[in-house]
Amino acid sequence: MTARRRAGASPSIPEAPPGVEVFDRRVFLVGGVVFALLMALSPWYGFHRDELYFLDAARHLQGGYVDQPVLTPLLARVSLFGVWLPGLRLWAALAAWATIVVGGLIARELGGGGRAQLLAALGTATMPALLAVDHLEGPTAIDLLAWAALAFVAARVARTGDPRWWLVGGVVLGVGLANKHSVGFFGVALVIGALLSGGRRLVLNRWLLAGAVIATAFTIPDLWWQAQHHWPTIAMTRQLNQENGGLKNVGNWVAGQLIMVSLALAWVWVAGLRFLWRSQRALWRALVWAYGLLFVFFAATTGAKIYYLAGAYVYLLAAGAVAIEARLSQRRGRMRNLLCWTALSTAAALPLVLPVLPAADIGWTYAVNQVPGESVGWPELVHTVRAAWMSLTLGQRAQAVIFTADYGEAGAINELGRGTGLPVAVSGQNNEWWWGPGNPEATTVLAVAPGPRDVTGYAAYLEQFFTSVRTVATLTNTAGIHNQEWGGHVYLCTGPRRPWGKLWPALRHYD
């Protein structure tokens, strides 16, 4: 492509043209290939612990939750597929397709031709972060899409000078906030970046204010629920920041950003940073400011959550693709070589982010990415708990509850164990606690705890509340994966030191 430049712009930086380039339809094909791949792999292994929790949350549909707004449980609730992995994960696969398409659209808004749009789509499609999170149903899949779509709106406002696009941005931000709170930080950082870049006129206007009002309207159910429950998300966030924030995780945070994108394309998003920063458009530079501000903010507060900034790499890859398009056009072999190296680095990352190996062969991946390993063993856990439950006498079962240490175990029992004779399990973790203790007069508690909790003495913890705590089963899985549940136990707890319903407040924990 021959870049058209505005008068006064740096000749080394391609600016967006007065019009836009024809959209390269191959971008849709790239998104379609990833969608097909994710759907083909969706039945492998099993549910992740978070997915089981979302299904549980869907059965308790409400305006908000301790650890998320309503959108993900709502999608699980309106699904027509029930407790079926491909049906549940369809939403995430669709989000992946849309994110890839938006990546191509961003490149187009930044002045990129067909080659840049295609490279932006391929770069997004091969992001290990996108493949990992969009394989599972959860808020992060839609969060990536919301970040990319909001960046697209900013790029379009910059190119057209039409602030009415902030109304679309308000809808994007609102849907994103109804899904996960982190996109709100991106929106704020983007406005701050625009002000720092001299884009005051583009953001301090009635259209952005109207967009903000639209976005706020989407948050009303969550805000109402939070107010009614004494703002539990703030308490949880404060606790998580104490555990994950600070200098202790800064090294992991920085290293983690290097694996958000295919290693072969790391230099492309760096080129995108340079391209946006050197541009003459305030909102393009604002995207760099937003990345830098949030890089520091998330490193200091949630350093262990390396994927919090993943959405920013979609627009950085798009900008980088535009920056190097002319160079790739000069010699056809350069594009081919870049794609070959990208394919190789993506293939090397696949076992870490997608279920492409037999479950019994993924133990070595657990130290790098726990998600595949945490998708193994749930049917066995339900079978073990059911055997322990059926070993109780009829009299014990009439006055018993199943209590789990975390929401994954509760979700597994309640979703995979439905119709097997097991009662609804309760848990003290996150929103599960708010759904109550079950029978408040229970005299027998069958407690389930994962391995790491046992290492720290979960039996001793239970003895604070019961006079008798006895191990009746051990948790394993047929794949032999030493995941979080491996080596955990099922405990028979009797003789509550206080009525079960009065013990319940002490059992709440957020993590």
Stockholm file with secondary structure:
# STOCKHOLM 1.0

chainA/1-511         MTARRRAGASPSIPEAPPGVEVFDRRVFLVGGVVFALLMALSPWYGFHRDELYFLDAARHLQGGYVDQPVLTPLLARVSLFGVWLPGLRLWAALAAWATIVVGGLIARELGGGGRAQLLAALGTATMPALLAVDHLEGPTAIDLLAWAALAFVAARVARTGDPRWWLVGGVVLGVGLANKHSVGFFGVALVIGALLSGGRRLVLNRWLLAGAVIATAFTIPDLWWQAQHHWPTIAMTRQLNQENGGLKNVGNWVAGQLIMVSLALAWVWVAGLRFLWRSQRALWRALVWAYGLLFVFFAATTGAKIYYLAGAYVYLLAAGAVAIEARLSQRRGRMRNLLCWTALSTAAALPLVLPVLPAADIGWTYAVNQVPGESVGWPELVHTVRAAWMSLTLGQRAQAVIFTADYGEAGAINELGRGTGLPVAVSGQNNEWWWGPGNPEATTVLAVAPGPRDVTGYAAYLEQFFTSVRTVATLTNTAGIHNQEWGGHVYLCTGPRRPWGKLWPALRHYD
#=GR chainA/1-511 SS CCCCCCTTSCTTSCCCCSSCCCCCTHHHHHHHHHHHHHHHHTTSSCCCHHHHHHHHHHTTCCSCCSSSCSHHHHHHHHCSSCSCHHHHHHHHHHHHHHHHHHHHHHHHHTTCCHHHHHHHHHHHHTCHHHHHHTTSCSHHHHHHHHHHHHHHHHHHHHHHCCTTHHHHHHHHHHHHHHHCTHHHHHHHHHHHHHHHTTCHHHHSSHHHHHHHHHHHHHHHHHHHHHHHTTCHHHHHHHHHHHHHCSGGGHHHHHHHHTTSSCGGGHHHHHHHHHHHHTSSCHHHHHHHHHHHHHHHHHHHHCTTCGGGGTTHHHHHHHHHHHHHHHHHHHCHHHHHHHHHHHHHHHHHHHHHHSCCSCGGGCGGGTTTCCTTGGGSSHHHHHHHHHHHHHTSCHHHHHTEEEEESSHHHHHIIIIISTTTTCCCCEESBHHHHHTCCSSTTCSEEEEEECHHHHHTTHHHHHTTTEEEEEEEEECCCTTCCCCSSTTCEEEEEEEESSCHHHHGGGGCBCC
#=GC SS_cons         CCCCCCTTSCTTSCCCCSSCCCCCTHHHHHHHHHHHHHHHHTTSSCCCHHHHHHHHHHTTCCSCCSSSCSHHHHHHHHCSSCSCHHHHHHHHHHHHHHHHHHHHHHHHHTTCCHHHHHHHHHHHHTCHHHHHHTTSCSHHHHHHHHHHHHHHHHHHHHHHCCTTHHHHHHHHHHHHHHHCTHHHHHHHHHHHHHHHTTCHHHHSSHHHHHHHHHHHHHHHHHHHHHHHTTCHHHHHHHHHHHHHCSGGGHHHHHHHHTTSSCGGGHHHHHHHHHHHHTSSCHHHHHHHHHHHHHHHHHHHHCTTCGGGGTTHHHHHHHHHHHHHHHHHHHCHHHHHHHHHHHHHHHHHHHHHHSCCSCGGGCGGGTTTCCTTGGGSSHHHHHHHHHHHHHTSCHHHHHTEEEEESSHHHHHIIIIISTTTTCCCCEESBHHHHHTCCSSTTCSEEEEEECHHHHHTTHHHHHTTTEEEEEEEEECCCTTCCCCSSTTCEEEEEEEESSCHHHHGGGGCBCC
//
